[in-house]
Amino acid sequence: MNVLTNCKYKLASCVIAATLLPWQASQAATDIDFIAAVVNDDVIMESELAMELTSVSRELERQQSIVAPADVLREKVLEQLILELLQLQAAERLGVAISETMLNNAMANIAKNNNLTLVQLHQAIVNDGQSIASFREQIQRTMTIDEVGKIAVKRRINISEKEIDQYLSSQQGAALSDTEYLLYHILISVSEQASELQQQVAQQKLSDVQQALAEEGDFSSLAITYSDANNALSGGSLGWRSLSQLPSLFSDTVAQMQVGDISQPLRNNSGYHIIKVADQRGLALQEADQTKANHILVLNNEIRDAQASKALVDEIYERLQKGEEFYKLARSFSDDANTALKGGDMGWLNPGQLPDFMQSQLDILATGSISAPFQGPAGWHILQVSDRQKKNIGENILRNKARDALYESKFAGEMENWMRELRNDAYIEIR
């Protein structure tokens, strides 16, 4: 059985999807290659586009989805490549990089999720006609895109304590420990300020989708063909979401739906949304093993390159080893805007509250100990564990979950805005 399915649209955060498809697609050799698109100072070649089209088409066939018309699929895949290239360019500007350690951990997770050893995974990759190097390169590319998106969008989202209070007193806040829904989404994009002709085109497109759904058409296939959302090529999947993680436009409707239900069109300024509830499950809050931690971050930036950042973090670590106070060094050197003025104090942390590459370091530290410098996507980190405790569900946990839910509800919109700005500010020429 082939254990590899397409990773392109399934990698999120630092959690690698359970199965991945070969990225490398076979293509007849050609003597001359042509430019498909110019994106700022980079280009997308026709050969790259052809490989991506082959890969996407193969995955759609594997899923037994109805493949969109060739011209529609080409347009969507090229747009996806353009957006990915813009994000990779942003990653380079921000100094975002995936370390070998992070990449090795990702490979180990892929093997584990497929019930394979690392050696068996490597053999499966080779048996599928790929090189291990090209497979690792694609995983690294996908992780980089994921990380730069999170870093860039995080800077755009501010959540106040007042917002958290209001959220906890709302119906959504009361549902924090309730049901999660596996959702799929189709967006027919048309703004409220669109011209009459644009409105008519959108209405016709919406009518076509509704007619196909009424005839029991496959929702994911229709999302691939018709949806204007960024997740169209993944069949419109939104993953598992609780009501608290959804915009109110969606949450009020989803709360009334059963598994298998498809909503009527929901209208906002982005256009018309259709939601499908594919599954649901219970979500219960658990007792938490909390860790009180301190943090020093040394960023790579335009002033300080990677080599200078490494030299600085090594100097800080050496001074810590000689007995200097973590608090003072964090205030003097840390680039973590949230904790530097507090001497690096991150407060009490719940499991999973930090990114995986930081959580794994935190988990192995003894109370009172300091980690050696370790690399993350944006720079170098040092962690200190000052205390640990087991705490029952309480106000702190609920507030953190409320903050996460508010962040999650804002993330998709801000990601769309950020990517729209990237595209609007870029020089793009379709050949």
N, C-alpha and C positions, 0 to 999 in steps of 0.2 A: 504493500500500500504506500502510495506517495505521501510522505509526511510534510511536504513543503507546499504551502499556498502563498498567494501574493501578500507580501509584507507592506506594500506601499501605503495602503489606506487603513492598516489595522494597528499600527504602532502608535501608542499614546502614552504620555508622561514618560516614565522609564520602565513601564510594564510592557514586555514584548508579547505580542499575540501568540497564541499557542501553536499556530501553524503558519508556514510561510511558503509562498510559491517562488520558483526561480525568477530572479529578476532578469537574468541574461536570456534574451530570446535569440533564436537562430535567424540569420539573415544572409542572403546571398551577397557575396563580395561584389563590390562595385569599384570601378577605377576612379570615378568622380563622385564626390559628395557635394551636396548643395546646402545652403543655409535656409532653414525653415523660418527662423525668427532671430532678430537682433534684440538683445535685452541689455541696455546700458552698454558696458564694455565687453559683454559676453555674447555668445551666439548659441543657438540650438540648431544642430544639424539635422538634415532630413533623415540620416541614419539613426540618430537618437530617437526621433519621433517614430520612425518605423519600428524600432525595437520596442518602444513603449506601447504602441498600438498592438503589436503582436502579443505582448505580455498581458495587456488588459483584455484583449479578445479571447486569449486562451483561458483566462480566469473566468470571464463571463460564460464561456462554453462549459467550463468545469462546474459552474454553479447552475448550469442549464437555464441561464437567463436569456431573454430575448435580446439579441444584440441590436443596438441602435443603427440607423443608416450610416454608411461609411463616412459621409461628409460630416454628419453630426458628431460621430465618435471622434473623428480626426480633430474637429474644432475644440471639443471638450478636453481631449488629451493634450493638445498643444497648449491650451490655456492653463491646464494643470502644470505642465512643465515650466511655463513662464512664471507662474506664481511660486513654484518650488525654487527656481533659479533666483528670483528676487529675494526669497527668504534666506537662501544660502549666501547671497551677497550681503544681506543684513547681518548674518551670523559672522561673516568675516570682519565687518566694520565694528561689531560689538565685541570681538575677541572670543566668540563662543566656539569651543572645540570639544570634541568627545575624546577623552583619553583612552589609551589602550586598556586600562583597567575597566573603565565603564563598558567598553566594547566587548571585552572578554566576559564580563558579567552578563551582558546581553546574550552572548552566544551560549553561555551556560544555562540561562533561563529558557532559551529556545529548546535546547536539548532536554532540559527537565520537563518542560511542558509537553514534549512529545514522547516522554518516557524513554529517552535515549541517553546513552553516555555521550560525551563530547566526541569521542572517536567515532561512534556510530553516526552522529550528526554529520561529521565531516564526510563520512563515506556516503551518506544519503545525498549530500550536496553534489559530490563528484558523480555519483550514479545518475543524478538528474541532469548531467551535462554542464555543470557550472564549475568554476574554480572557487576554492575557498576564499581566495583573495577578493574576487569580485563580489561574492556573497557578503563578506565582511564590509566591503566598501559601501554596498547598498544599505546595510543596516546602519552604518555610521552616518550616511547621508540622511536617512530617515530620522535618526535620533537627533541630528543637528537641527533639522527643520523643526522638530518637536520642541527642542530646548529653546531655540531662538524665539519661537512664538510665545512660549510661556514667559520668557524673560522680558520681551518687548511689551507684551500685554499687561503683565503684572505692574509695570510702571504707570500704566494708564488707569488702573483701578484703585480707587481709595474707598475704604469702607469705614464709616464712623461708628463709634459706640452707640450713637443715637439710632442709626440704621439697624444695628443688631437688636437693640431694645424693641424697636417697632416690629422687626421681623419675628422675634420670639413671641410677641403678643398677637401675631396674626394667625390665621388658619394654617398657612404654610408652615409657620414655626412650630405649631402644635403637631404637625405631621412628620417631624424630623425622624421619628423612630418607626414610621409606618411603612407603607408599601413602596417598592421600586417597580418601575415599568420598563420593559424593553420596547423602545420606540423607533419607528421609521417615519421619515419626513419627506414630503415633496414641496418645493417652493416654486411657484410661478411668479417671477419677479416683475413687479410694475409699481412704480411709486404713485402716490395719490396726485402728484402734479404732472403725471404723464399725459401726453397728447391723446386726443380721442382715438386716433389710429392705433397708438400703442396700447390703449385700454382694450380696443377691439381684438387686437392680436392676442393679448393676454387672456381675454375672456374665451376666445376660441380654443386656445391651448388648454385652459382649465376645463372647458367642456369636453375636449378630447380625452383628458385624463379621467374625468368623472365617468364618461361613457365606457372607457376601457375597464375601470374598476367595477362598474355595474355589471359588466360581462365577465367578472371574476378574473380580470387580468392580474398578472403578478406585480405586486406593489414595488418590489425592488427593481424589476426590469423597467417599469414605468418611471421610477425615479432616475435611473440611468439615462433614459431617453429624454425625459421632459424637465426634470428638476434643474433649477438654476442655483441651487445651494452648493457650497464647496464640497459637501459629502456625496454629491450625486453619483460619482463613480463607485462608491462603496454601497450602492443600493439605497442611499438615503438613511443609513443607520445612524441613530443618535446614541446607541448603547443603552445601558441601564441608567435610568434617572428616577429620582424621587420627585414628588410634586414640588418639594422645596427647591429643587435645582432647575425648575422650569420657569420661563416667563409666565406671568399671570394669564396671558392670552392662551397659553397651552394648558396650564395646570388646572384651570377651572373645567376645561373640557375633558382632559384625560381622567380626572377624578370621577367622571360619570360614565366612563367607557369600560367595556369588558374586553377580555383577551379576544383578539380577532377583529374587533371593531375598527372601523375607519371613520374619521371625523368628516363632517361637512367642512367646506373651505372656511378658513379663519383669515380675516383681513386685517393687515396693519400696513404701515407705510412701506414695508419691504415688498409687499405683494400678497399673494394668496398662499396659505399654508394648509396642507392636508396631513394629518397625523394618523398613524396606525399603531395600535397596541398589540405587539406580537406575543408578549408574555408578561408575567408579573411574579414578584416574590416578596417575602417579608423581610424587613430590615429591623434588626433589634440592636439597641445600644448595649455595649458590654462594659464590664468593669475594666478600668484602664491601668496599665503599669506605666506610670509617668516618670519622666526623667527631667531633672533641672540641669540645664546646660548653658554654657557660655560659648561664644563663637567669635573667631577672627577671620575676616575675609580679605584677601589681597587680590584685587581685580587686574586682569589684563585690560589695558585701555590705550588710547592714542598717545598718551604721554609715557606710559610704562609698558614696554613690550613683555612677552612671555618670559624671556630670560631674566629681565630685571625683577619681575614679579616673583619668580622662583628664588632669586637671591635674597629678596626682602623677606619672604616667608621663612626661609631657612635661618636668617638672622633673628627673626622674632622667636622662632622655636628654640634656637640656641640660648637666647636670653631667658626664656621660660624655664629651660632646663637648669639654668644657673640660679633660679629662684626668684626672678623678677615677677611682679604681680600680673596676673592675666588681665585684671581690671584696667591697670594703667596702660599696658601695651595695647589693649583693644581700643581704648580711648585715643591713643596716639596714632595707631596705624590702620585700624580696621576700616574697610570700605563698605561694611554693612550699615546702610543708612538707618535701619530699624533698631540696631543694637549698639552701635559704636559709642554713643553718648552714655549708654548704661553700662559701659565696661564689658560689652559683649553679652550681657544677660539676655537669654532667650526665654526665660521663665520656665514654667512647667510644660513639658511637651508630651503629647499623647503618641502612641505608636502610629507610624504612618504619616505623621504631620509634616515630616521633613521629606525632601526628595530621597529616593532609594539610595543614591550614592552617599548621602550624609547619614541616613538612618542606619545603614550597615556599619558605618564607623562608630556611631553612637552606641549601637547594641553590644559591641565587643569591649567597650571601655569600662574599666572598673571605676567605682565611685571615687572621686578625687583625682583621677588620672587625666592626662592630656594626650590627645592623639598626635602622631607625627603629621606633618603637612600632607594633605592629599588633594588631588586635582579634581575640579569640577568643570562644567562647561564654560564658566565665565572667569575662572581663576583658581586660586589656592585657598584652602580652608584649614583651620585648626579648631578642634572642639575640646571642651573640657566638661566633664561630668561632675557636678558639685553635689548632687543628691538624687536618690530614687525613692519612689513611693508607689503603693498600690492604692488607687482611689476609686470609690464607687461613682456611679453616674451623678453628676451634679452640675451646678451652674457653669463652672469653667468649661466642662466638656460640651454642654449645650451651646455656650457662646461660641466656642471654636467651630462647632458644626454649623451654627448659624452663619458665622463668618465665611466658612467654606461654601455654604449654599449660596450666599449672596455673591461671592466671587464667581462661582460656577454659573450663576444666572446672568452675570454681566460679561463673562469671558467670551462667549460665542459672538456677541454683538461687537465687543471691542476688537476681537480677532478679525472680524469682517471689516471693521473700520480701518484697522492697521493695514491689512492686506490691500484694501482699496487705496489707501494713501500711498503704499509702496508702489502700486501699479500706476496711479495718477502721476507720481513724481518721477517715474522712470521713463527712459527713452525706449520705446518698443516699436519695432518695425516687423510686420508679418510679411514674409516674402512670398 
